């Protein structure tokens, strides 16, 4: 049995981290049963009206159960840390030691594998692991991400040092480490000074290519009609409230959309990343939406002007699974093995406007990127394929 320790509630998935955990566990549990303990609700779950103040159990599949824990101390600390622009789960291991959840402690004893998502719960898991295989599933290099956005307040410098030590320790002490890309592995070695070379595996992000289908012209026309964009070319960006996404929205506002002051082109920003912005000129902000698919179906192409971040961008794979041509930065394409002008256009920010026009005008290039992107995702980034790789790694250690 696998005991999966996750900082946030996963089901129903509400963002990149929950999507990764949920989809991998959904398919891994076909081969190995999983008990997942999740320690706090996500921001979006509160907006959906879910009861975030009570612990509950969700039977996702017969072999996959999520125990969603809710603790006042965890909720308060996460909220305060978030307000201070610090990692909201930074103190999670300390609070987890105070929990007296029988199901959690029974699972700790019974587990053959204890897998920790992110480094935040690693100290808690390491103390309890005993004879279990201890796996760190890293979603990005947290230290690199944090360094991009801190100011020089004393409390931030203290957290910076503690985070460096925590993440370094978790990577070095885990029996097995999963990273999402070669870039993150490079960050661990160069930034955290991690020396280990064995038992580190690249487990990329993915998509469910059976669920996300390539959009036809008729489907796009119908989606545009339903959303009121029938006579528009729609340029899409999606994202949650996350510093790299917020940066990207400002770039769209200040540097890209201004180059398109015509009535037939609209920039559509979908997701909670847009909640701090107001619709104006040729940019529409939807804020949080429960179902993103209608907006993706209405889009003619997608852009990903992120300039900072770690890990890989799940949004890139989702765009490509739907057959949307994408203009992205090198940062947005990082770790995915995308070839420029083969599966997507990789460009610097000043060149985004040119490539948007080129894709809208050049049907041959548009169709090439659309078809290649879909094939690329099907062959390399389907969750089933990735989950099978994880299962094989587990088997080699048990």
N, C-alpha and C positions, 0 to 999 in steps of 0.2 A: 504494500500500500504506500502511496505517496501522500505525505502531508505537505500541502502548499501553504506557505505563509505570505500573505499579501497585505500591504498597507491599507488598501482601499477595497470597498465592496466592488464586485465585478459584474454581478448579474442584476439587471440587464446591462450590458456594456455601454458606457457613456463617453468613451474617449480612447485615445491611443493605447494607454497602459492596460485598462480593462479589456479592450478588444484583443490585445496580444495574449493576456493570461487566459481569458475565457476560451478563445479559439484553440489555443494549444492544448489546454486541459480537456476541452470537449473531445478532441480526437485521441489524445494520449490515453484518456480513460476508457477507450475501447479495448485497450490492452492491459492497463494497470489501473486499479481503482484509485480515486483521488478524494481526499478530504481537504477542502480548502478553508482556511480561517482568514477572514478579512476584517480589518480592525477599525475602519471608519467608512462612512458613506462618502460619496463624491459630491462635489458642489452641484452637479447637474441633477443628482438624485433628489436633492432638496427641492429644486425647481420643478421637478416632475410631480411633486406632492407626495413622495414616498415618506413613510414613517421612519425617520432617521434616528429616533431616540430610543428605539427598542431593538434588542438583539433578536434575530430570527434565523431560521434554517430554510434553505432553498434546495430542493432536490432537482438539480438541473438535468441529470440523467440517473439511471439506476446505479451507475458506477461513479458518479460525480456529484458531490454534495458541497454546497457552500454554506459555511457557518458565518453569518454576518453579525459581527459583534458591535455593540454600541456602548461606549463608556464615557461618562461626563468628563473625566480628566483628559481622555484622548481627544474628544471633540473640542474642549476648551483650548488645550495646548496647540492643536492643529490650527485652530482659528487665529490664535494670537501670533503664532509663528508666521502664518500666511500674511497677516496684517503688517508684520515687521519685515516682509519681503525675505523671509528665511524659509528653508525647506520645511513644509508643514509636518512632515513625519520624522523630523530629526530626533525627537525624544521618545519615539515609539517603543524601542526596546526596554527603556526604563519603566514605562507605564505597563507594558505587557507583563513584566515580572510581578505586578500587583494583581493581575487577573487571577481569579480562581474559577476558571471554566473547566468543568470535569471532562467535557468532550475533547477540549484542546489537550489536556494532560493525558487522557487515554490515547489520543492519536499520537502524541509525542512518544509514548511507550511502544505503540504498535507499529510505527512507521518504519519501512525499509529505507525510504528516501525522504529527507526533509529538504524541500526546495524553497528558497527564500527569494521573493521578488524584490529587487532593489537592495541596497545595503542596510536599510533602516532597521530591519528586524534581525540582522545577522547575529548580533551579540546575544540576543535572547535565544536564538536557535542553537548557537554554538554551545551554550551552557547546557542545553537540554538534549543535544543530539545523541550522545552516548555511542551506540553501535550503528547508528543510521548513517547512510551516505548523505553528506551535507553538500547541497548544490546551491550555488549563488547564480541566480538568473538576473543578469545586469541588463537594464533597458537602455542605459546610456552611461556616460561617465559623469556622475552627479557633480563631481568637483569642478570639472570643466564648465558645466552648465551654470553652476552657482557663481563661479568667478566672473562670468560675463556681466552679471547684473548687480553685484554687491557695491555698496559705497564703502567709505572707509571708517564707518562708525566702529567703536571699540568692540561692541557685541558681535558685529559681523566678522571682525578679525578673529575673535575667539571661536566662532562657529566655523570659519574657514579652516582653521588649524585642526579642529576636532573632526570636521568632515573629511579632510585629507587622511587623517589617521584611521578613521572608521572605514572608509572605502578601500584604502590600501590593505588594512587588516582583513577585510572580508574577502578580497580577491586572493590574498596570499594564503588564508587559512581554510578556505573551502576545499572540499575534496575534488569538486568539479565546478568549473565556471563556464557559464554561457554568456556570450556577448552577441550583440546584434550585427556588428560589422567589424571589418579589419581596422577601421579608423578608431573605434573605441578601444580595441586591443592595443593599438599604438599609443593612445592616450594613457592607458594604464601603465605602460612601460616607460613612457617619456615623462609624463606629468606626475604620476604617483610613484614612480621608481620601483615598479613591481618587477621582480626577477623571474617569476615562474614561467616555464615554457611548456609544461605538460598539463594534460587534462583541461585544456581551454578550447572551447568549441564555438564556432560561429553559428548561431541559430537566428536567422534573420526574421524580420517582421514579414507578414504575409496577408493574404486576402482569401476569402472563400470564393473561388472563381466559378463555382456552381451557382452561387447566390447572386453575385454581381455580374450581370450580363452586358455584353456590348450593346450600346444604344443604337437603334436604327434611326433613319431620317424621319420616318413617320412617328416614332415614339418621341423624338425631339420636338417635332412640330406640335404634337398633342400636349406635351409637358409645357411648352412655351405658352400655348393657348390658355391652359389652366392657370398659369401663374401671371398672365397678363404681359408676356414678353413676345407676343406672336410676331411682331415686325422688328424685333431686336436681335442683334448678335450679342450673346451673353458670354462674358469672361468671368470665370468662377475662381474664387478662393474660399477655402473652408478651414475652420480651426476652432479650437477651444481657447479659453483664457490662459495663455501661456506666453511668457516673454518673447520668444522668437516669433510667434504668430502676431503679437501686438506690433512688433517692429515691422513685420511684413505689411500689415494694414496701413501703417503710416507711410510706407514706401509707395503703396498703391495710391493713397490719397495725394501725396505730395509730388510724386515723380512719374507715375505711369498713367493714371487716369486723366491727368491734365493734358496729355497729348491726344486725347480722343474727345474733343468737344463737338461731337455730332449726335444727332438724334437716334441713330440706328445702332449704337454700341452702348452697352451698359455693363458696369462691373458689379458683380454680385458677391457679397461677402456673407457667408452663411456660417452660423454657429455662435457660440457664446463669446468668441473673440470680438464680435462686433457690438457687444452690449454697451461699450463706453463711447460709441460713435453714433452719429445721427446721419440718416440718409440725406444726401445733398448732391446737386449737380447730376453726374452720371454714375454715382455709386449708391448702391442699395445695401443696407445692413439689415439682415433678418433677425439678428440675435439668435438665441438658442431655438432650435427646432427639434421636434421629436423624430422626424424622419427626413434624412438628408437626400434620399434618393430622387424625389421629384425635382430638386434643384440641380442635381448632377445631370439628370436626363434632359433638362432644359438648356444646359450649357453647350456652347459651341467649342470652347476650349478652356483649359485651366491654366492658371499661373501659380507659381510657388516662389515668390521673391523673398525667401528667408535668407538671412545673412549670418545668423548665429544658431547654435544648437549642438546637440550631441545625439548619438543614436542614429536611427534612420527615420524618414518621414513616412508614416503609414498613409497619409493623404496621397502621396505620389502613387503608391500601389493601387489605391482605390480609384483614382482618376484613370490610371492605365487599364485597370480591369474593365471599366466601363467603355474603353476605347476612346477616351478623351485625349487628344493631343495636348501636350504640356510644355510650357516654357518655364524653366526652372533655373535657379542658380546652382553653382557647384555644391554649395552647402545643402541645398534642397535635394540634390541627387546623391549625396554622399552615401557610400557604403552599399549602393544597390547594383553597381556594375552597368549602369546605363551608358550607352554610347551616344555621343552627341549627334543629333540629326538622324539617328537610327530608331531609338525608342522614345526620345524626347529631345527638345532643344535645350541645351545648356548654355546660358548666356549671362553676361554681366548686366546689372540693373540698367545702365544707360541704353542697352540694346534691346530691352524687353519690348518696347513699343514697336520697333522695326519687326521683330519676329512675330508679334501678335498680328500685325498687318499682313505679313508674309503668309502666315498660316491661313488667315481668312481669305486671302486672294489666290493662294496656290493650292488647288484641289489635289494635285498629284502628291505634294509633300504632306498635305493634311491626311490623305488616306493612307499613305505609307506609315506615318507615325501612329495613326489610329490602329492599324492592323498589327504592326510590329509590337506596339505596347501591350495589346491584349495577349498576343502569343508569348511574349516575354514573361508576363505575370503567370500565365497558365503553366508554363514549363518550369519556372524557377521559384515562384513565390506563392504557391497554393498551400494553405494551412495543413492539408492532409499530408503533403510531401514533407513539410517541415516537421510535423509531429512524428512521422515515422522515423525520421532521423534521430529525434530525441529518444524515442523508445529504444532504438538500437544502441545508443550511447548508454542508456540505463542498463540494458542487458549485459553490456560488457563489464560493468562494475558490480553486478549483483551475483 
